[in-house]
Amino acid sequence: MESIRAEEGSRSVQAFYWELGRRIHHDKNFMDFDLADVLNAIGVTSDHGSAFDDPLFDEEIRERMSRGIALAGEDIGTPIIAFDDHDGKRVGIFGPVITRVPESDESVKLWDSVVTLTTTPGFWELKRTRTERPEFGERP
């Protein structure tokens, strides 16, 4: 991703992330695919595949993870998202983790709630036991 981000920009990173999600979650293909096909599907050069074993990007990956952990804490995973709070201070949180995408109006309410909780001083955590498996819906 960092190779793509460095040469192609954030939109291509998003396209890469979505294409991997389609293949893994919708097609149930857990990495038994050719990375060059993924890169071709999003319209970037297959040269990015060589970055997988290139230590050039290791420091950038560590730095980005360190920034996320500094915002959200040590005992979290990914995804980490960040917002500026009401005082302009950057704050981060792990999540949200959902099992299915709500309809448009409910998605907006959920997102607004996540922003509100994340930027509220003193907010710490919400969590409950998982009672259902993810539903990925139709393949985008």
A tleap script that builds the chain and sets N, CA, C and O, in Angstrom:
source leaprc.protein.ff14SB
mol = sequence {
  NMET GLU SER ILE ARG ALA GLU GLU GLY SER
  ARG SER VAL GLN ALA PHE TYR TRP GLU LEU
  GLY ARG ARG ILE HIE HIE ASP LYS ASN PHE
  MET ASP PHE ASP LEU ALA ASP VAL LEU ASN
  ALA ILE GLY VAL THR SER ASP HIE GLY SER
  ALA PHE ASP ASP PRO LEU PHE ASP GLU GLU
  ILE ARG GLU ARG MET SER ARG GLY ILE ALA
  LEU ALA GLY GLU ASP ILE GLY THR PRO ILE
  ILE ALA PHE ASP ASP HIE ASP GLY LYS ARG
  VAL GLY ILE PHE GLY PRO VAL ILE THR ARG
  VAL PRO GLU SER ASP GLU SER VAL LYS LEU
  TRP ASP SER VAL VAL THR LEU THR THR THR
  PRO GLY PHE TRP GLU LEU LYS ARG THR ARG
  THR GLU ARG PRO GLU PHE GLY GLU ARG CPRO
}
set mol.1.N position { 0.825 -1.198 0.000 }
set mol.1.CA position { 0.000 0.000 0.000 }
set mol.1.C position { 0.864 1.255 0.000 }
set mol.1.O position { 0.531 2.250 -0.644 }
set mol.2.N position { 1.972 1.198 0.725 }
set mol.2.CA position { 2.815 2.395 0.801 }
set mol.2.C position { 3.475 2.693 -0.538 }
set mol.2.O position { 3.689 3.858 -0.872 }
set mol.3.N position { 3.797 1.680 -1.296 }
set mol.3.CA position { 4.328 1.898 -2.641 }
set mol.3.C position { 3.273 2.579 -3.507 }
set mol.3.O position { 3.568 3.525 -4.237 }
set mol.4.N position { 2.042 2.086 -3.415 }
set mol.4.CA position { 0.941 2.679 -4.179 }
set mol.4.C position { 0.697 4.110 -3.714 }
set mol.4.O position { 0.535 5.012 -4.536 }
set mol.5.N position { 0.670 4.321 -2.405 }
set mol.5.CA position { 0.438 5.671 -1.865 }
set mol.5.C position { 1.524 6.639 -2.343 }
set mol.5.O position { 1.227 7.769 -2.731 }
set mol.6.N position { 2.780 6.191 -2.313 }
set mol.6.CA position { 3.903 7.061 -2.686 }
set mol.6.C position { 3.844 7.486 -4.152 }
set mol.6.O position { 4.164 8.628 -4.479 }
set mol.7.N position { 3.439 6.574 -5.035 }
set mol.7.CA position { 3.484 6.884 -6.460 }
set mol.7.C position { 2.139 7.218 -7.087 }
set mol.7.O position { 2.077 7.939 -8.083 }
set mol.8.N position { 1.065 6.699 -6.511 }
set mol.8.CA position { -0.245 6.852 -7.142 }
set mol.8.C position { -1.216 7.727 -6.350 }
set mol.8.O position { -2.154 8.288 -6.916 }
set mol.9.N position { -0.989 7.843 -5.043 }
set mol.9.CA position { -1.858 8.660 -4.207 }
set mol.9.C position { -2.915 7.865 -3.449 }
set mol.9.O position { -3.065 6.658 -3.639 }
set mol.10.N position { -3.639 8.565 -2.591 }
set mol.10.CA position { -4.596 7.946 -1.681 }
set mol.10.C position { -5.773 7.286 -2.387 }
set mol.10.O position { -6.276 6.266 -1.918 }
set mol.11.N position { -6.216 7.846 -3.496 }
set mol.11.CA position { -7.347 7.226 -4.212 }
set mol.11.C position { -7.002 5.815 -4.682 }
set mol.11.O position { -7.842 4.917 -4.637 }
set mol.12.N position { -5.789 5.629 -5.124 }
set mol.12.CA position { -5.370 4.295 -5.564 }
set mol.12.C position { -5.209 3.350 -4.379 }
set mol.12.O position { -5.459 2.151 -4.505 }
set mol.13.N position { -4.793 3.880 -3.225 }
set mol.13.CA position { -4.728 3.054 -2.012 }
set mol.13.C position { -6.125 2.567 -1.661 }
set mol.13.O position { -6.310 1.393 -1.341 }
set mol.14.N position { -7.108 3.454 -1.716 }
set mol.14.CA position { -8.482 3.069 -1.427 }
set mol.14.C position { -8.964 2.011 -2.425 }
set mol.14.O position { -9.605 1.035 -2.036 }
set mol.15.N position { -8.657 2.205 -3.701 }
set mol.15.CA position { -9.061 1.231 -4.722 }
set mol.15.C position { -8.417 -0.130 -4.457 }
set mol.15.O position { -9.062 -1.166 -4.622 }
set mol.16.N position { -7.160 -0.129 -4.052 }
set mol.16.CA position { -6.448 -1.367 -3.731 }
set mol.16.C position { -7.111 -2.066 -2.550 }
set mol.16.O position { -7.359 -3.271 -2.593 }
set mol.17.N position { -7.392 -1.315 -1.510 }
set mol.17.CA position { -8.035 -1.843 -0.303 }
set mol.17.C position { -9.395 -2.458 -0.641 }
set mol.17.O position { -9.714 -3.555 -0.181 }
set mol.18.N position { -10.190 -1.757 -1.439 }
set mol.18.CA position { -11.505 -2.256 -1.843 }
set mol.18.C position { -11.377 -3.514 -2.698 }
set mol.18.O position { -12.143 -4.462 -2.524 }
set mol.19.N position { -10.423 -3.528 -3.613 }
set mol.19.CA position { -10.260 -4.707 -4.477 }
set mol.19.C position { -9.846 -5.922 -3.654 }
set mol.19.O position { -10.341 -7.024 -3.891 }
set mol.20.N position { -8.955 -5.737 -2.699 }
set mol.20.CA position { -8.595 -6.851 -1.818 }
set mol.20.C position { -9.815 -7.302 -1.014 }
set mol.20.O position { -10.041 -8.501 -0.850 }
set mol.21.N position { -10.598 -6.349 -0.514 }
set mol.21.CA position { -11.807 -6.681 0.240 }
set mol.21.C position { -12.792 -7.484 -0.579 }
set mol.21.O position { -13.375 -8.448 -0.084 }
set mol.22.N position { -12.983 -7.094 -1.832 }
set mol.22.CA position { -13.887 -7.843 -2.716 }
set mol.22.C position { -13.411 -9.289 -2.874 }
set mol.22.O position { -14.196 -10.230 -2.765 }
set mol.23.N position { -12.126 -9.444 -3.131 }
set mol.23.CA position { -11.592 -10.783 -3.380 }
set mol.23.C position { -11.614 -11.639 -2.114 }
set mol.23.O position { -11.979 -12.813 -2.166 }
set mol.24.N position { -11.228 -11.062 -0.987 }
set mol.24.CA position { -11.143 -11.824 0.257 }
set mol.24.C position { -12.526 -12.059 0.858 }
set mol.24.O position { -12.882 -13.201 1.149 }
set mol.25.N position { -13.303 -11.009 1.046 }
set mol.25.CA position { -14.572 -11.136 1.763 }
set mol.25.C position { -15.726 -11.618 0.894 }
set mol.25.O position { -16.549 -12.414 1.348 }
set mol.26.N position { -15.797 -11.155 -0.325 }
set mol.26.CA position { -16.914 -11.545 -1.184 }
set mol.26.C position { -16.633 -12.835 -1.944 }
set mol.26.O position { -17.501 -13.701 -2.049 }
set mol.27.N position { -15.419 -12.960 -2.472 }
set mol.27.CA position { -15.082 -14.136 -3.268 }
set mol.27.C position { -14.516 -15.275 -2.415 }
set mol.27.O position { -14.325 -16.391 -2.899 }
set mol.28.N position { -14.249 -14.975 -1.130 }
set mol.28.CA position { -13.667 -15.974 -0.206 }
set mol.28.C position { -12.330 -16.494 -0.720 }
set mol.28.O position { -11.986 -17.661 -0.526 }
set mol.29.N position { -11.588 -15.619 -1.372 }
set mol.29.CA position { -10.280 -15.957 -1.905 }
set mol.29.C position { -9.245 -15.340 -0.962 }
set mol.29.O position { -8.928 -14.155 -1.068 }
set mol.30.N position { -8.730 -16.144 -0.052 }
set mol.30.CA position { -7.843 -15.658 0.995 }
set mol.30.C position { -6.378 -15.706 0.561 }
set mol.30.O position { -5.594 -16.532 1.029 }
set mol.31.N position { -6.046 -14.807 -0.333 }
set mol.31.CA position { -4.679 -14.591 -0.811 }
set mol.31.C position { -4.214 -15.617 -1.832 }
set mol.31.O position { -3.014 -15.728 -2.082 }
set mol.32.N position { -5.127 -16.365 -2.425 }
set mol.32.CA position { -4.754 -17.298 -3.482 }
set mol.32.C position { -5.029 -16.642 -4.838 }
set mol.32.O position { -5.681 -17.220 -5.708 }
set mol.33.N position { -4.515 -15.422 -4.989 }
set mol.33.CA position { -4.680 -14.705 -6.240 }
set mol.33.C position { -3.376 -14.008 -6.575 }
set mol.33.O position { -2.524 -13.803 -5.711 }
set mol.34.N position { -3.235 -13.656 -7.811 }
set mol.34.CA position { -2.028 -12.997 -8.293 }
set mol.34.C position { -2.123 -11.500 -7.993 }
set mol.34.O position { -3.044 -10.821 -8.447 }
set mol.35.N position { -1.167 -11.003 -7.228 }
set mol.35.CA position { -1.159 -9.586 -6.871 }
set mol.35.C position { -1.124 -8.701 -8.111 }
set mol.35.O position { -1.702 -7.614 -8.105 }
set mol.36.N position { -0.460 -9.143 -9.166 }
set mol.36.CA position { -0.414 -8.362 -10.406 }
set mol.36.C position { -1.822 -8.182 -10.969 }
set mol.36.O position { -2.125 -7.135 -11.540 }
set mol.37.N position { -2.689 -9.193 -10.816 }
set mol.37.CA position { -4.078 -9.072 -11.264 }
set mol.37.C position { -4.822 -8.006 -10.471 }
set mol.37.O position { -5.614 -7.246 -11.028 }
set mol.38.N position { -4.561 -7.956 -9.166 }
set mol.38.CA position { -5.201 -6.943 -8.316 }
set mol.38.C position { -4.750 -5.556 -8.756 }
set mol.38.O position { -5.570 -4.654 -8.928 }
set mol.39.N position { -3.457 -5.393 -8.936 }
set mol.39.CA position { -2.920 -4.088 -9.338 }
set mol.39.C position { -3.452 -3.684 -10.705 }
set mol.39.O position { -3.785 -2.519 -10.926 }
set mol.40.N position { -3.531 -4.634 -11.615 }
set mol.40.CA position { -4.084 -4.364 -12.941 }
set mol.40.C position { -5.566 -3.962 -12.843 }
set mol.40.O position { -6.019 -3.062 -13.550 }
set mol.41.N position { -6.310 -4.636 -11.964 }
set mol.41.CA position { -7.745 -4.348 -11.810 }
set mol.41.C position { -7.998 -2.919 -11.350 }
set mol.41.O position { -9.039 -2.344 -11.665 }
set mol.42.N position { -7.055 -2.339 -10.607 }
set mol.42.CA position { -7.253 -0.958 -10.135 }
set mol.42.C position { -6.528 0.060 -11.012 }
set mol.42.O position { -6.569 1.261 -10.742 }
set mol.43.N position { -5.867 -0.422 -12.056 }
set mol.43.CA position { -5.267 0.487 -13.024 }
set mol.43.C position { -3.929 1.068 -12.637 }
set mol.43.O position { -3.587 2.174 -13.054 }
set mol.44.N position { -3.151 0.322 -11.830 }
set mol.44.CA position { -1.796 0.784 -11.507 }
set mol.44.C position { -0.799 -0.255 -11.998 }
set mol.44.O position { -1.169 -1.395 -12.279 }
set mol.45.N position { 0.440 0.133 -12.098 }
set mol.45.CA position { 1.478 -0.743 -12.622 }
set mol.45.C position { 1.726 -1.922 -11.692 }
set mol.45.O position { 1.652 -1.780 -10.472 }
set mol.46.N position { 2.014 -3.065 -12.257 }
set mol.46.CA position { 2.296 -4.263 -11.456 }
set mol.46.C position { 3.647 -4.168 -10.753 }
set mol.46.O position { 3.983 -5.033 -9.944 }
set mol.47.N position { 4.427 -3.127 -11.053 }
set mol.47.CA position { 5.709 -2.920 -10.380 }
set mol.47.C position { 5.548 -2.780 -8.872 }
set mol.47.O position { 6.485 -3.058 -8.124 }
set mol.48.N position { 4.372 -2.352 -8.413 }
set mol.48.CA position { 4.136 -2.201 -6.967 }
set mol.48.C position { 4.232 -3.537 -6.244 }
set mol.48.O position { 4.473 -3.567 -5.037 }
set mol.49.N position { 4.049 -4.635 -6.957 }
set mol.49.CA position { 4.159 -5.953 -6.342 }
set mol.49.C position { 5.535 -6.222 -5.771 }
set mol.49.O position { 5.663 -6.967 -4.800 }
set mol.50.N position { 6.566 -5.633 -6.351 }
set mol.50.CA position { 7.931 -5.845 -5.848 }
set mol.50.C position { 8.149 -5.153 -4.501 }
set mol.50.O position { 9.114 -5.465 -3.804 }
set mol.51.N position { 7.281 -4.230 -4.127 }
set mol.51.CA position { 7.418 -3.527 -2.841 }
set mol.51.C position { 7.168 -4.451 -1.659 }
set mol.51.O position { 7.576 -4.148 -0.538 }
set mol.52.N position { 6.497 -5.583 -1.901 }
set mol.52.CA position { 6.184 -6.527 -0.834 }
set mol.52.C position { 7.432 -6.943 -0.067 }
set mol.52.O position { 7.403 -7.035 1.160 }
set mol.53.N position { 8.514 -7.194 -0.768 }
set mol.53.CA position { 9.764 -7.631 -0.146 }
set mol.53.C position { 10.795 -6.512 -0.039 }
set mol.53.O position { 11.948 -6.762 0.310 }
set mol.54.N position { 10.390 -5.292 -0.334 }
set mol.54.CA position { 11.320 -4.165 -0.335 }
set mol.54.C position { 11.316 -3.483 1.040 }
set mol.54.O position { 10.296 -2.924 1.443 }
set mol.55.N position { 12.437 -3.523 1.758 }
set mol.55.CA position { 12.484 -2.908 3.085 }
set mol.55.C position { 12.384 -1.377 3.049 }
set mol.55.O position { 12.283 -0.734 4.094 }
set mol.56.N position { 12.411 -0.803 1.853 }
set mol.56.CA position { 12.301 0.643 1.711 }
set mol.56.C position { 11.037 1.185 2.386 }
set mol.56.O position { 11.044 2.298 2.911 }
set mol.57.N position { 9.960 0.409 2.373 }
set mol.57.CA position { 8.680 0.884 2.906 }
set mol.57.C position { 8.451 0.508 4.366 }
set mol.57.O position { 7.468 0.945 4.965 }
set mol.58.N position { 9.336 -0.291 4.946 }
set mol.58.CA position { 9.153 -0.747 6.317 }
set mol.58.C position { 9.068 0.415 7.307 }
set mol.58.O position { 8.208 0.422 8.188 }
set mol.59.N position { 9.948 1.382 7.164 }
set mol.59.CA position { 9.960 2.508 8.099 }
set mol.59.C position { 8.679 3.335 7.990 }
set mol.59.O position { 8.140 3.783 9.002 }
set mol.60.N position { 8.197 3.535 6.778 }
set mol.60.CA position { 6.944 4.280 6.592 }
set mol.60.C position { 5.782 3.545 7.243 }
set mol.60.O position { 4.934 4.169 7.881 }
set mol.61.N position { 5.733 2.234 7.090 }
set mol.61.CA position { 4.673 1.440 7.711 }
set mol.61.C position { 4.765 1.545 9.229 }
set mol.61.O position { 3.751 1.749 9.896 }
set mol.62.N position { 5.960 1.409 9.778 }
set mol.62.CA position { 6.140 1.539 11.233 }
set mol.62.C position { 5.725 2.926 11.717 }
set mol.62.O position { 5.067 3.058 12.749 }
set mol.63.N position { 6.108 3.944 10.979 }
set mol.63.CA position { 5.759 5.322 11.365 }
set mol.63.C position { 4.253 5.530 11.361 }
set mol.63.O position { 3.716 6.115 12.302 }
set mol.64.N position { 3.570 5.073 10.343 }
set mol.64.CA position { 2.111 5.225 10.272 }
set mol.64.C position { 1.425 4.462 11.405 }
set mol.64.O position { 0.480 4.970 12.009 }
set mol.65.N position { 1.891 3.253 11.695 }
set mol.65.CA position { 1.318 2.495 12.808 }
set mol.65.C position { 1.595 3.196 14.136 }
set mol.65.O position { 0.721 3.249 15.001 }
set mol.66.N position { 2.787 3.725 14.302 }
set mol.66.CA position { 3.132 4.438 15.537 }
set mol.66.C position { 2.234 5.658 15.745 }
set mol.66.O position { 1.810 5.941 16.865 }
set mol.67.N position { 1.950 6.372 14.667 }
set mol.67.CA position { 1.059 7.541 14.780 }
set mol.67.C position { -0.347 7.107 15.178 }
set mol.67.O position { -0.982 7.752 16.012 }
set mol.68.N position { -0.835 6.017 14.587 }
set mol.68.CA position { -2.158 5.518 14.942 }
set mol.68.C position { -2.231 5.072 16.380 }
set mol.68.O position { -3.193 5.384 17.082 }
set mol.69.N position { -1.219 4.339 16.830 }
set mol.69.CA position { -1.185 3.858 18.210 }
set mol.69.C position { -1.057 5.023 19.184 }
set mol.69.O position { -1.649 4.991 20.262 }
set mol.70.N position { -0.298 6.045 18.824 }
set mol.70.CA position { -0.185 7.231 19.683 }
set mol.70.C position { -1.542 7.911 19.852 }
set mol.70.O position { -1.823 8.482 20.906 }
set mol.71.N position { -2.383 7.853 18.820 }
set mol.71.CA position { -3.716 8.466 18.893 }
set mol.71.C position { -4.737 7.582 19.601 }
set mol.71.O position { -5.596 8.084 20.326 }
set mol.72.N position { -4.647 6.267 19.394 }
set mol.72.CA position { -5.716 5.380 19.857 }
set mol.72.C position { -5.319 4.463 21.007 }
set mol.72.O position { -6.199 3.930 21.683 }
set mol.73.N position { -4.032 4.260 21.254 }
set mol.73.CA position { -3.603 3.417 22.359 }
set mol.73.C position { -2.930 2.133 21.907 }
set mol.73.O position { -2.976 1.757 20.736 }
set mol.74.N position { -2.306 1.476 22.869 }
set mol.74.CA position { -1.518 0.273 22.603 }
set mol.74.C position { -2.365 -0.976 22.417 }
set mol.74.O position { -1.967 -1.872 21.672 }
set mol.75.N position { -3.512 -1.064 23.063 }
set mol.75.CA position { -4.275 -2.312 23.095 }
set mol.75.C position { -5.394 -2.324 22.060 }
set mol.75.O position { -6.540 -2.650 22.367 }
set mol.76.N position { -5.044 -1.966 20.842 }
set mol.76.CA position { -6.022 -1.879 19.764 }
set mol.76.C position { -5.501 -2.609 18.540 }
set mol.76.O position { -4.377 -3.111 18.528 }
set mol.77.N position { -6.333 -2.661 17.514 }
set mol.77.CA position { -5.933 -3.243 16.245 }
set mol.77.C position { -6.161 -2.231 15.142 }
set mol.77.O position { -6.099 -1.023 15.373 }
set mol.78.N position { -6.420 -2.714 13.967 }
set mol.78.CA position { -6.767 -1.838 12.856 }
set mol.78.C position { -8.152 -2.231 12.378 }
set mol.78.O position { -8.500 -3.408 12.479 }
set mol.79.N position { -8.936 -1.345 11.881 }
set mol.79.CA position { -8.583 -0.005 11.420 }
set mol.79.C position { -8.530 1.008 12.559 }
set mol.79.O position { -9.234 0.886 13.561 }
set mol.80.N position { -7.690 1.990 12.378 }
set mol.80.CA position { -7.633 3.145 13.264 }
set mol.80.C position { -8.097 4.332 12.438 }
set mol.80.O position { -7.591 4.568 11.341 }
set mol.81.N position { -9.057 5.077 12.965 }
set mol.81.CA position { -9.496 6.301 12.295 }
set mol.81.C position { -9.262 7.464 13.237 }
set mol.81.O position { -9.249 7.285 14.455 }
set mol.82.N position { -9.077 8.644 12.690 }
set mol.82.CA position { -8.757 9.811 13.503 }
set mol.82.C position { -9.570 11.013 13.045 }
set mol.82.O position { -9.912 11.156 11.871 }
set mol.83.N position { -9.865 11.866 14.014 }
set mol.83.CA position { -10.618 13.097 13.783 }
set mol.83.C position { -9.977 14.207 14.601 }
set mol.83.O position { -9.244 13.942 15.554 }
set mol.84.N position { -10.254 15.442 14.228 }
set mol.84.CA position { -9.894 16.568 15.071 }
set mol.84.C position { -11.063 16.838 16.005 }
set mol.84.O position { -12.207 16.934 15.561 }
set mol.85.N position { -10.772 16.964 17.322 }
set mol.85.CA position { -11.844 17.245 18.269 }
set mol.85.C position { -12.207 18.725 18.225 }
set mol.85.O position { -11.708 19.466 17.379 }
set mol.86.N position { -13.067 19.149 19.127 }
set mol.86.CA position { -13.567 20.524 19.110 }
set mol.86.C position { -12.481 21.565 19.361 }
set mol.86.O position { -12.648 22.734 19.014 }
set mol.87.N position { -11.360 21.141 19.969 }
set mol.87.CA position { -10.239 22.046 20.215 }
set mol.87.C position { -9.152 21.929 19.141 }
set mol.87.O position { -8.089 22.539 19.257 }
set mol.88.N position { -9.428 21.145 18.101 }
set mol.88.CA position { -8.459 20.969 17.030 }
set mol.88.C position { -7.407 19.912 17.312 }
set mol.88.O position { -6.465 19.759 16.535 }
set mol.89.N position { -7.550 19.175 18.414 }
set mol.89.CA position { -6.599 18.123 18.772 }
set mol.89.C position { -6.989 16.843 18.032 }
set mol.89.O position { -8.162 16.474 17.992 }
set mol.90.N position { -6.000 16.174 17.450 }
set mol.90.CA position { -6.239 14.920 16.714 }
set mol.90.C position { -6.462 13.801 17.733 }
set mol.90.O position { -5.664 13.623 18.653 }
set mol.91.N position { -7.544 13.053 17.564 }
set mol.91.CA position { -7.861 11.917 18.421 }
set mol.91.C position { -8.188 10.723 17.533 }
set mol.91.O position { -8.719 10.883 16.434 }
set mol.92.N position { -7.868 9.529 18.015 }
set mol.92.CA position { -8.094 8.342 17.210 }
set mol.92.C position { -8.835 7.271 17.969 }
set mol.92.O position { -8.948 7.309 19.195 }
set mol.93.N position { -9.343 6.304 17.207 }
set mol.93.CA position { -10.089 5.205 17.783 }
set mol.93.C position { -9.942 3.986 16.869 }
set mol.93.O position { -9.771 4.115 15.657 }
set mol.94.N position { -10.011 2.818 17.471 }
set mol.94.CA position { -10.064 1.581 16.704 }
set mol.94.C position { -11.516 1.347 16.305 }
set mol.94.O position { -12.420 1.447 17.136 }
set mol.95.N position { -11.734 1.036 15.037 }
set mol.95.CA position { -13.092 0.705 14.613 }
set mol.95.C position { -13.632 1.751 13.657 }
set mol.95.O position { -12.862 2.523 13.085 }
set mol.96.N position { -14.922 1.785 13.478 }
set mol.96.CA position { -15.906 0.892 14.084 }
set mol.96.C position { -15.901 -0.477 13.409 }
set mol.96.O position { -15.548 -0.607 12.237 }
set mol.97.N position { -16.295 -1.483 14.164 }
set mol.97.CA position { -16.423 -2.839 13.634 }
set mol.97.C position { -17.923 -3.129 13.570 }
set mol.97.O position { -18.611 -3.111 14.591 }
set mol.98.N position { -18.414 -3.394 12.379 }
set mol.98.CA position { -19.836 -3.694 12.182 }
set mol.98.C position { -19.950 -4.989 11.385 }
set mol.98.O position { -19.018 -5.374 10.679 }
set mol.99.N position { -21.090 -5.656 11.500 }
set mol.99.CA position { -21.254 -6.916 10.784 }
set mol.99.C position { -21.903 -6.735 9.424 }
set mol.99.O position { -21.830 -7.633 8.585 }
set mol.100.N position { -22.531 -5.603 9.190 }
set mol.100.CA position { -23.130 -5.322 7.881 }
set mol.100.C position { -23.288 -3.805 7.741 }
set mol.100.O position { -23.356 -3.079 8.733 }
set mol.101.N position { -23.342 -3.360 6.527 }
set mol.101.CA position { -23.487 -1.922 6.262 }
set mol.101.C position { -24.970 -1.565 6.339 }
set mol.101.O position { -25.788 -2.140 5.620 }
set mol.102.N position { -25.316 -0.617 7.211 }
set mol.102.CA position { -26.713 -0.192 7.286 }
set mol.102.C position { -27.138 0.569 6.030 }
set mol.102.O position { -26.302 0.970 5.220 }
set mol.103.N position { -28.435 0.760 5.886 }
set mol.103.CA position { -28.965 1.593 4.797 }
set mol.103.C position { -28.396 3.004 4.936 }
set mol.103.O position { -27.850 3.352 5.983 }
set mol.104.N position { -28.518 3.810 3.895 }
set mol.104.CA position { -27.873 5.128 3.828 }
set mol.104.C position { -28.137 6.006 5.036 }
set mol.104.O position { -27.191 6.495 5.654 }
set mol.105.N position { -29.404 6.222 5.392 }
set mol.105.CA position { -29.719 7.103 6.519 }
set mol.105.C position { -29.115 6.585 7.820 }
set mol.105.O position { -28.585 7.358 8.617 }
set mol.106.N position { -29.198 5.281 8.030 }
set mol.106.CA position { -28.641 4.690 9.249 }
set mol.106.C position { -27.113 4.744 9.233 }
set mol.106.O position { -26.489 4.902 10.283 }
set mol.107.N position { -26.510 4.614 8.054 }
set mol.107.CA position { -25.049 4.722 7.938 }
set mol.107.C position { -24.575 6.109 8.351 }
set mol.107.O position { -23.572 6.247 9.052 }
set mol.108.N position { -25.291 7.121 7.919 }
set mol.108.CA position { -24.933 8.500 8.273 }
set mol.108.C position { -25.062 8.700 9.784 }
set mol.108.O position { -24.191 9.311 10.403 }
set mol.109.N position { -26.133 8.194 10.375 }
set mol.109.CA position { -26.308 8.313 11.825 }
set mol.109.C position { -25.197 7.579 12.576 }
set mol.109.O position { -24.672 8.077 13.572 }
set mol.110.N position { -24.849 6.394 12.087 }
set mol.110.CA position { -23.765 5.638 12.721 }
set mol.110.C position { -22.457 6.419 12.640 }
set mol.110.O position { -21.753 6.564 13.640 }
set mol.111.N position { -22.131 6.922 11.449 }
set mol.111.CA position { -20.891 7.681 11.273 }
set mol.111.C position { -20.873 8.916 12.169 }
set mol.111.O position { -19.872 9.185 12.834 }
set mol.112.N position { -21.972 9.668 12.190 }
set mol.112.CA position { -22.044 10.859 13.045 }
set mol.112.C position { -21.837 10.479 14.509 }
set mol.112.O position { -21.186 11.211 15.254 }
set mol.113.N position { -22.385 9.343 14.921 }
set mol.113.CA position { -22.216 8.883 16.302 }
set mol.113.C position { -20.760 8.536 16.593 }
set mol.113.O position { -20.243 8.860 17.662 }
set mol.114.N position { -20.103 7.880 15.648 }
set mol.114.CA position { -18.692 7.536 15.823 }
set mol.114.C position { -17.860 8.803 15.970 }
set mol.114.O position { -16.994 8.882 16.841 }
set mol.115.N position { -18.117 9.785 15.129 }
set mol.115.CA position { -17.385 11.060 15.224 }
set mol.115.C position { -17.650 11.704 16.580 }
set mol.115.O position { -16.717 12.154 17.245 }
set mol.116.N position { -18.911 11.751 16.994 }
set mol.116.CA position { -19.268 12.370 18.272 }
set mol.116.C position { -18.568 11.672 19.432 }
set mol.116.O position { -17.966 12.330 20.280 }
set mol.117.N position { -18.643 10.351 19.475 }
set mol.117.CA position { -18.001 9.614 20.560 }
set mol.117.C position { -16.491 9.813 20.549 }
set mol.117.O position { -15.890 10.058 21.595 }
set mol.118.N position { -15.882 9.711 19.386 }
set mol.118.CA position { -14.428 9.826 19.281 }
set mol.118.C position { -13.934 11.190 19.716 }
set mol.118.O position { -12.862 11.296 20.312 }
set mol.119.N position { -14.685 12.224 19.434 }
set mol.119.CA position { -14.233 13.593 19.740 }
set mol.119.C position { -14.751 14.099 21.089 }
set mol.119.O position { -14.504 15.250 21.450 }
set mol.120.N position { -15.456 13.264 21.825 }
set mol.120.CA position { -15.945 13.659 23.145 }
set mol.120.C position { -14.845 13.426 24.183 }
set mol.120.O position { -14.385 12.297 24.351 }
set mol.121.N position { -14.418 14.489 24.882 }
set mol.121.CA position { -13.381 14.319 25.907 }
set mol.121.C position { -13.826 13.295 26.955 }
set mol.121.O position { -14.953 13.343 27.449 }
set mol.122.N position { -12.942 12.389 27.276 }
set mol.122.CA position { -13.225 11.391 28.296 }
set mol.122.C position { -13.875 10.117 27.776 }
set mol.122.O position { -13.950 9.126 28.503 }
set mol.123.N position { -14.350 10.123 26.522 }
set mol.123.CA position { -14.923 8.884 25.994 }
set mol.123.C position { -13.829 7.836 25.900 }
set mol.123.O position { -12.713 8.123 25.468 }
set mol.124.N position { -14.161 6.614 26.309 }
set mol.124.CA position { -13.151 5.582 26.341 }
set mol.124.C position { -13.467 4.408 25.427 }
set mol.124.O position { -12.699 4.114 24.511 }
set mol.125.N position { -14.602 3.723 25.667 }
set mol.125.CA position { -14.796 2.478 24.941 }
set mol.125.C position { -16.261 2.041 24.967 }
set mol.125.O position { -16.981 2.276 25.937 }
set mol.126.N position { -16.677 1.405 23.884 }
set mol.126.CA position { -17.919 0.650 23.798 }
set mol.126.C position { -17.534 -0.720 23.275 }
set mol.126.O position { -16.679 -0.823 22.395 }
set mol.127.N position { -18.139 -1.764 23.791 }
set mol.127.CA position { -17.834 -3.090 23.262 }
set mol.127.C position { -18.922 -4.050 23.709 }
set mol.127.O position { -19.483 -3.917 24.797 }
set mol.128.N position { -19.211 -5.027 22.843 }
set mol.128.CA position { -20.088 -6.121 23.240 }
set mol.128.C position { -19.655 -7.382 22.525 }
set mol.128.O position { -18.906 -7.338 21.549 }
set mol.129.N position { -20.135 -8.502 23.022 }
set mol.129.CA position { -19.783 -9.789 22.453 }
set mol.129.C position { -20.367 -9.910 21.054 }
set mol.129.O position { -21.501 -9.503 20.805 }
set mol.130.N position { -19.600 -10.459 20.168 }
set mol.130.CA position { -20.082 -10.681 18.800 }
set mol.130.C position { -21.100 -11.813 18.808 }
set mol.130.O position { -20.847 -12.898 19.332 }
set mol.131.N position { -22.240 -11.539 18.225 }
set mol.131.CA position { -23.318 -12.532 18.197 }
set mol.131.C position { -23.684 -12.969 16.787 }
set mol.131.O position { -24.559 -13.816 16.607 }
set mol.132.N position { -23.025 -12.403 15.793 }
set mol.132.CA position { -23.305 -12.777 14.416 }
set mol.132.C position { -22.061 -12.602 13.574 }
set mol.132.O position { -21.164 -11.833 13.921 }
set mol.133.N position { -22.013 -13.306 12.487 }
set mol.133.CA position { -20.888 -13.212 11.566 }
set mol.133.C position { -21.103 -12.022 10.626 }
set mol.133.O position { -22.235 -11.589 10.411 }
set mol.134.N position { -20.024 -11.505 10.078 }
set mol.134.CA position { -20.175 -10.409 9.108 }
set mol.134.C position { -20.989 -10.832 7.890 }
set mol.134.O position { -20.893 -11.966 7.419 }
set mol.135.N position { -21.779 -9.906 7.400 }
set mol.135.CA position { -22.541 -10.093 6.166 }
set mol.135.C position { -22.030 -9.050 5.168 }
set mol.135.O position { -22.234 -7.853 5.367 }
set mol.136.N position { -21.382 -9.489 4.119 }
set mol.136.CA position { -20.758 -8.572 3.198 }
set mol.136.C position { -21.666 -8.096 2.081 }
set mol.136.O position { -21.293 -7.191 1.334 }
set mol.137.N position { -22.839 -8.675 1.949 }
set mol.137.CA position { -23.764 -8.234 0.920 }
set mol.137.C position { -23.280 -8.571 -0.476 }
set mol.137.O position { -22.411 -9.423 -0.660 }
set mol.138.N position { -23.849 -7.895 -1.450 }
set mol.138.CA position { -23.473 -8.109 -2.849 }
set mol.138.C position { -22.050 -7.633 -3.095 }
set mol.138.O position { -21.595 -6.679 -2.464 }
set mol.139.N position { -21.353 -8.287 -4.002 }
set mol.139.CA position { -19.996 -7.894 -4.361 }
set mol.139.C position { -20.044 -6.552 -5.095 }
set mol.139.O position { -20.692 -6.419 -6.134 }
set mol.140.N position { -19.341 -5.555 -4.530 }
set mol.140.CA position { -19.326 -4.239 -5.207 }
set mol.140.C position { -18.535 -4.271 -6.497 }
set mol.140.O position { -18.426 -3.253 -7.180 }
savepdb mol mol.pdb
quit
